[in-house]
Amino acid sequence: MTNPRPILPEDKRTPAVAEAMNGFHRDVVDQVRAAVEKDSVVVVGMAQNPFVKKVRQALEQANVPFTYLEYGTYFGMWKQRLAIKMWSGWPTFPQVFVRGTLVGGFDDTRKALEDGSLKKLLES
């Protein structure tokens, strides 16, 4: 098996490819972007995903208020979730944003809660 081709930076894409990517489920990406710009903590997830549930519980237990955006299940809305992944550059869900910064998924968020770095991001 050959190594997968790396994703090209925007300046290496043809205009047609860049335009297609920018327009791919733009409404969903715009919803996520608006929430990330407006709210201190945003969790983007999907139903049935146990790690989405775990990160929400961890934030609730830490008394960190957050906005939750849910896009489908394992059986639907995969194209919308793909658009979010392409926009954020993060391959899985949940995606946790703090003050506009992508912290990562469940493991990253749990670590940030434990070491205090999530609190520092919130205070900055």
C-alpha positions as CSV (number, residue, x, y, z in Angstrom):
1,M,0.0,0.0,0.0
2,T,1.3,3.4,-0.9
3,N,1.3,6.3,1.5
4,P,-1.8,8.5,1.2
5,R,-1.3,11.8,-0.5
6,P,-1.2,14.7,1.9
7,I,-3.9,17.4,1.6
8,L,-2.6,20.3,-0.3
9,P,-2.5,23.7,1.2
10,E,-5.0,26.1,-0.2
11,D,-2.5,27.9,-2.4
12,K,-1.7,24.6,-4.1
13,R,-5.3,23.8,-5.1
14,T,-6.8,24.7,-8.4
15,P,-9.4,27.5,-8.2
16,A,-12.1,25.0,-9.1
17,V,-11.2,22.6,-6.2
18,A,-10.9,25.5,-3.7
19,E,-14.3,26.8,-4.8
20,A,-15.9,23.4,-4.5
21,M,-14.4,22.9,-1.0
22,N,-15.5,26.4,0.1
23,G,-19.0,25.8,-1.0
24,F,-19.4,22.3,0.4
25,H,-22.2,22.5,2.9
26,R,-21.3,26.1,3.6
27,D,-24.5,26.6,5.6
28,V,-23.3,24.1,8.2
29,V,-19.8,25.4,8.3
30,D,-21.2,28.9,8.7
31,Q,-23.3,27.8,11.7
32,V,-20.3,26.2,13.4
33,R,-18.0,29.2,12.6
34,A,-20.6,31.6,14.0
35,A,-21.0,29.7,17.3
36,V,-17.2,29.4,17.7
37,E,-16.8,33.1,17.2
38,K,-19.7,34.0,19.6
39,D,-19.6,31.4,22.4
40,S,-16.7,30.7,24.8
41,V,-16.9,26.9,24.6
42,V,-18.5,25.0,21.7
43,V,-18.8,21.2,21.3
44,V,-19.5,20.0,17.9
45,G,-20.7,16.4,17.8
46,M,-23.1,13.8,16.6
47,A,-25.7,11.6,18.3
48,Q,-24.7,8.0,19.4
49,N,-21.0,8.9,19.7
50,P,-19.9,7.9,23.2
51,F,-17.0,10.4,23.2
52,V,-19.3,13.3,22.4
53,K,-21.4,12.2,25.4
54,K,-18.3,11.9,27.6
55,V,-16.9,15.3,26.7
56,R,-20.2,16.9,27.5
57,Q,-20.4,15.2,30.8
58,A,-16.8,16.2,31.7
59,L,-17.5,19.9,30.9
60,E,-20.7,19.8,32.9
61,Q,-18.9,18.2,35.9
62,A,-16.3,21.0,35.7
63,N,-19.1,23.6,35.6
64,V,-18.0,24.8,32.2
65,P,-21.0,26.2,30.2
66,F,-20.9,25.3,26.5
67,T,-22.9,25.4,23.3
68,Y,-23.6,22.0,21.8
69,L,-24.1,21.6,18.0
70,E,-25.2,18.2,16.9
71,Y,-25.0,17.0,13.3
72,G,-26.7,13.7,12.6
73,T,-25.9,10.1,13.7
74,Y,-23.7,7.4,12.3
75,F,-26.5,6.8,9.8
76,G,-27.0,10.4,8.5
77,M,-25.6,13.8,7.8
78,W,-22.1,12.4,7.1
79,K,-21.6,15.0,4.3
80,Q,-22.3,17.9,6.7
81,R,-19.8,16.4,9.2
82,L,-17.3,16.0,6.5
83,A,-17.6,19.7,5.7
84,I,-17.0,20.5,9.4
85,K,-13.9,18.3,9.4
86,M,-12.5,19.9,6.3
87,W,-13.1,23.3,7.8
88,S,-11.5,22.6,11.2
89,G,-8.8,20.2,10.0
90,W,-9.8,17.8,12.8
91,P,-10.7,14.3,11.7
92,T,-13.1,13.1,14.4
93,F,-15.9,14.1,16.8
94,P,-16.3,15.7,19.2
95,Q,-14.6,18.9,18.3
96,V,-14.2,21.2,21.2
97,F,-13.4,24.9,20.7
98,V,-12.5,27.3,23.5
99,R,-12.5,31.0,22.8
100,G,-12.2,30.2,19.0
101,T,-9.3,27.8,19.5
102,L,-9.7,24.1,18.6
103,V,-8.7,22.2,21.7
104,G,-9.4,18.8,20.1
105,G,-11.5,15.8,21.0
106,F,-12.5,14.1,24.2
107,D,-8.9,13.1,25.3
108,D,-7.5,16.5,24.6
109,T,-10.4,18.2,26.4
110,R,-10.1,15.9,29.4
111,K,-6.4,16.6,29.7
112,A,-7.0,20.4,29.4
113,L,-9.5,20.2,32.2
114,E,-7.1,18.2,34.4
115,D,-4.0,20.4,33.8
116,G,-5.9,23.7,34.0
117,S,-5.1,24.8,30.4
118,L,-8.8,24.9,29.5
119,K,-9.4,27.3,32.4
120,K,-6.5,29.5,31.3
121,L,-7.9,29.6,27.7
122,L,-11.3,30.7,29.1
123,E,-9.7,33.4,31.2
124,S,-7.6,34.8,28.4
